[in-house]
Amino acid sequence: MLSIFNSIPTHMDYKGQKLAEQIFQGIILASAVIGFAYGLIIEQFGWTVYIVLGGFAVSCLLTLPPWPMYRQNPLSWQPALPETTGETLQKPQENLKKKKHK
């Protein structure tokens, strides 16, 4: 059972995060405008709140899970350095100490 949860990807790339933020803000803005207009027409503020909350729920459903559309631009990481002993690689500060200027 746990192996099923380990196979679910849980990351989003940077462009996917930007897209999710734009979708979230767009849905919230649209539901606020629609809710305000509808509530103004029928003169019921409660309907404005319900429509905005509905927009919030829809935007959460579309943007919080890491859907595949948010993982289309993966980062290419640098390869890992091979493991070596501390003697072969010196820190840059150690290299500076060994140089003597006259």
WOBELPE-V438518 format. One record per helix or strand. SS is the DSSP state (H for helix, E for strand). FROM is the first residue (numbers start at 1). LEN is the number of residues. If there is no record, write none. Layout:
ss from len
SS FROM LEN
SS FROM LEN
//
This chain:
ss from len
H 2 5
H 14 29
H 45 19
H 68 3
H 92 7
//
